[in-house]
Amino acid sequence: MSEAKKNASAKGEKAMDKDKEEVLENIMEELEQEAKDKEKEASEGDKEQEPKEEPAESSEEKNPEDAKDEDKKKGLFNKKEKKNPLQEKVDELNDKVLRQMAEFENFRKRTDKEKAQQFELGQSNILEKLLPIVDNFERGLAAVPESEKDGAFADGMNKIYKQLVTELENLGVTPIEAVGKEFDPNFHNAVMQVESEEYGSGIVAQELQKGYMFHDTVLRHSMVGVTP
């Protein structure tokens, strides 16, 4: 093949290659434009599907009462949201301490009351055992003849008796009134009926054994005879 033909053939191939490149470039441009158009259409479709926001109601059109209620709700909500967790913990611990202090105070009062009751019970048991001694003093002094009541022995016994009775009174022990009083089963123990012209029916006419009170509690009931 001659050089002229070879050159012509080479030029033809270059032209064909150039045409191919131009065609490919055009195809690429068309594809890119088509992709852009589709993306634009998709974006516009999403905008159409978004719900339209209704215009906010102007403050002039709102009812003042509704606005106040709404502000209160917002205020409460904001307060709840803004509450400090550390402060909540402090309040919780403070409440717990106050409760424990109140429980301890109630326990202390209850314990003191129980101790006082137990002490009074023990004290009343001891005092009750002293009452027969008082009875014996009274019987002994009542048996002293009139001629010997001014004697040294009788006088000494009487002083000891009075001292014992005084100390019992200082401790809160007092005799129960019986003779001439209406019979009361809370204080008197009736063991017999006694005829009496002085007292009416249901009245204590005779005291056989003296009864005593320890503060507000009956230490020993009076043993009495009651008129029928």
C-alpha positions as CSV (number, residue, x, y, z in Angstrom):
1,M,0.0,0.0,0.0
2,S,1.3,3.5,-0.9
3,E,2.1,6.1,1.8
4,A,-0.8,8.3,0.6
5,K,-3.3,5.5,1.1
6,K,-1.9,4.8,4.6
7,N,-2.1,8.4,5.6
8,A,-5.7,8.7,4.3
9,S,-6.6,5.5,6.2
10,A,-5.1,6.9,9.4
11,K,-6.9,10.2,9.1
12,G,-10.2,8.3,8.5
13,E,-9.7,6.3,11.7
14,K,-8.9,9.4,13.8
15,A,-12.1,11.1,12.5
16,M,-14.1,8.1,13.4
17,D,-12.6,8.0,16.9
18,K,-13.4,11.7,17.3
19,D,-17.0,11.2,16.3
20,K,-17.3,8.3,18.7
21,E,-16.0,10.5,21.6
22,E,-18.4,13.3,20.7
23,V,-21.3,10.8,20.7
24,L,-20.2,9.4,24.0
25,E,-20.0,12.9,25.5
26,N,-23.5,13.7,24.3
27,I,-24.9,10.6,25.8
28,M,-23.2,11.3,29.1
29,E,-24.6,14.8,29.1
30,E,-28.1,13.6,28.4
31,L,-27.8,11.0,31.2
32,E,-26.6,13.6,33.7
33,Q,-29.4,16.0,32.7
34,E,-31.9,13.3,33.0
35,A,-30.6,12.4,36.5
36,K,-30.8,16.0,37.6
37,D,-34.4,16.3,36.3
38,K,-35.4,13.2,38.2
39,E,-33.8,14.4,41.4
40,K,-35.6,17.8,41.0
41,E,-38.9,16.0,40.5
42,A,-38.4,13.9,43.6
43,S,-37.5,16.9,45.7
44,E,-40.6,18.8,44.5
45,G,-42.8,15.7,45.3
46,D,-41.5,15.5,48.8
47,K,-42.3,19.2,49.3
48,E,-45.8,18.6,48.1
49,Q,-46.3,15.7,50.6
50,E,-45.1,17.8,53.6
51,P,-48.1,19.0,55.7
52,K,-48.7,22.6,55.4
53,E,-48.3,24.5,58.7
54,E,-51.3,26.3,59.7
55,P,-50.7,29.9,60.5
56,A,-50.2,30.5,64.3
57,E,-53.1,32.0,66.0
58,S,-52.4,35.6,66.8
59,S,-52.2,36.6,70.4
60,E,-55.1,39.1,69.8
61,E,-57.4,36.3,68.7
62,K,-56.6,34.0,71.7
63,N,-58.8,34.0,74.8
64,P,-56.9,35.8,77.6
65,E,-58.0,33.0,80.1
66,D,-56.7,30.3,77.7
67,A,-53.5,32.2,77.3
68,K,-53.1,32.3,81.1
69,D,-53.8,28.6,81.5
70,E,-51.3,27.8,78.8
71,D,-48.6,30.0,80.4
72,K,-49.2,28.3,83.8
73,K,-48.9,24.8,82.1
74,K,-45.7,25.9,80.4
75,G,-44.4,27.3,83.6
76,L,-45.1,24.1,85.6
77,F,-43.6,22.0,82.8
78,N,-40.5,24.2,82.6
79,K,-40.1,24.0,86.4
80,K,-40.4,20.2,86.4
81,E,-37.9,20.0,83.6
82,K,-35.5,22.4,85.3
83,K,-35.6,20.7,88.7
84,N,-32.1,19.9,89.9
85,P,-31.5,16.2,90.4
86,L,-29.1,17.1,93.3
87,Q,-31.8,19.1,95.0
88,E,-34.2,16.3,94.6
89,K,-31.7,13.9,96.4
90,V,-31.2,16.5,99.1
91,D,-34.9,16.9,99.7
92,E,-35.3,13.1,99.8
93,L,-32.6,12.6,102.3
94,N,-33.9,15.5,104.4
95,D,-37.4,14.0,104.4
96,K,-36.0,10.6,105.4
97,V,-34.0,12.2,108.3
98,L,-37.1,14.1,109.6
99,R,-39.1,10.8,109.5
100,Q,-36.5,8.9,111.4
101,M,-36.2,11.7,114.0
102,A,-40.0,11.6,114.5
103,E,-40.0,7.9,114.8
104,F,-37.2,8.0,117.4
105,E,-39.0,10.7,119.4
106,N,-42.2,8.6,119.5
107,F,-40.1,5.6,120.5
108,R,-38.4,7.6,123.3
109,K,-41.8,8.8,124.6
110,R,-43.2,5.4,124.5
111,T,-40.2,3.9,126.3
112,D,-40.3,6.6,129.0
113,K,-44.0,5.9,129.6
114,E,-43.4,2.2,129.9
115,K,-40.5,2.8,132.3
116,A,-42.7,5.1,134.4
117,Q,-45.5,2.5,134.5
118,Q,-43.1,-0.3,135.5
119,F,-41.6,1.9,138.2
120,E,-45.0,2.8,139.6
121,L,-46.0,-0.9,139.4
122,G,-42.9,-1.9,141.4
123,Q,-43.4,1.0,143.8
124,S,-47.1,0.1,144.4
125,N,-46.2,-3.5,145.1
126,I,-43.7,-2.4,147.8
127,L,-46.1,0.1,149.3
128,E,-48.9,-2.5,149.4
129,K,-46.7,-4.7,151.5
130,L,-46.2,-1.9,154.0
131,L,-50.0,-1.4,154.5
132,P,-50.3,-4.4,156.9
133,I,-47.6,-2.8,159.1
134,V,-49.7,0.4,159.2
135,D,-52.7,-1.8,160.2
136,N,-50.7,-3.4,163.0
137,F,-49.7,0.0,164.3
138,E,-53.3,1.2,164.4
139,R,-54.5,-2.0,166.1
140,G,-51.7,-1.8,168.6
141,L,-52.4,1.8,169.5
142,A,-56.1,1.2,169.7
143,A,-55.4,-1.6,172.2
144,V,-53.4,0.6,174.6
145,P,-55.4,1.3,177.8
146,E,-56.4,4.9,178.4
147,S,-54.2,4.9,181.5
148,E,-51.1,4.1,179.5
149,K,-51.6,6.3,176.4
150,D,-49.6,9.1,177.9
151,G,-46.7,6.7,178.7
152,A,-43.3,6.8,177.0
153,F,-43.8,3.5,175.2
154,A,-47.2,4.4,173.7
155,D,-46.0,7.9,172.8
156,G,-43.0,6.4,171.0
157,M,-45.1,4.0,169.1
158,N,-47.5,6.8,168.1
159,K,-44.6,8.9,166.8
160,I,-43.3,6.0,164.7
161,Y,-46.8,5.4,163.3
162,K,-47.2,9.1,162.4
163,Q,-43.8,9.2,160.7
164,L,-44.6,6.1,158.6
165,V,-48.0,7.6,157.5
166,T,-46.3,10.9,156.6
167,E,-43.8,9.2,154.5
168,L,-46.5,7.2,152.7
169,E,-48.4,10.4,152.0
170,N,-45.2,12.0,150.6
171,L,-45.0,9.0,148.2
172,G,-48.6,9.6,147.0
173,V,-50.4,7.1,149.3
174,T,-53.6,8.5,150.8
175,P,-56.5,6.8,152.7
176,I,-59.9,6.2,151.0
177,E,-62.8,7.8,152.7
178,A,-65.4,5.2,153.5
179,V,-67.7,5.7,156.5
180,G,-70.7,7.9,155.6
181,K,-70.0,7.7,151.9
182,E,-72.2,6.0,149.3
183,F,-71.0,2.6,148.5
184,D,-68.7,2.5,145.4
185,P,-67.4,-0.8,144.2
186,N,-64.5,1.0,142.6
187,F,-63.2,1.9,146.1
188,H,-65.1,-0.2,148.6
189,N,-65.2,-4.0,149.1
190,A,-68.5,-4.8,150.9
191,V,-68.2,-7.9,153.1
192,M,-71.3,-7.5,155.3
193,Q,-74.5,-5.6,155.8
194,V,-74.9,-3.3,158.8
195,E,-78.0,-2.0,160.3
196,S,-77.8,1.7,161.0
197,E,-80.2,4.4,162.1
198,E,-77.7,7.1,161.2
199,Y,-77.2,6.2,157.5
200,G,-79.7,5.4,154.8
201,S,-79.6,2.4,152.4
202,G,-76.4,1.8,150.4
203,I,-74.2,3.9,152.6
204,V,-71.0,2.7,154.2
205,A,-71.7,2.4,157.9
206,Q,-68.6,0.6,159.1
207,E,-64.9,0.3,158.0
208,L,-63.3,-3.0,158.8
209,Q,-60.0,-2.3,157.0
210,K,-58.8,1.0,155.7
211,G,-58.3,1.3,152.0
212,Y,-55.6,3.4,150.2
213,M,-55.0,5.1,146.9
214,F,-51.6,5.4,145.2
215,H,-52.0,8.6,143.1
216,D,-55.0,7.8,140.9
217,T,-54.9,4.0,141.4
218,V,-56.5,2.0,144.1
219,L,-53.7,0.4,146.1
220,R,-56.1,-1.5,148.4
221,H,-59.9,-1.4,148.5
222,S,-61.6,-0.5,151.8
223,M,-63.2,-3.5,153.5
224,V,-66.6,-2.1,154.7
225,G,-70.0,-2.9,156.0
226,V,-72.9,-1.4,154.0
227,T,-76.4,-0.6,155.2
228,P,-79.1,-2.7,153.4
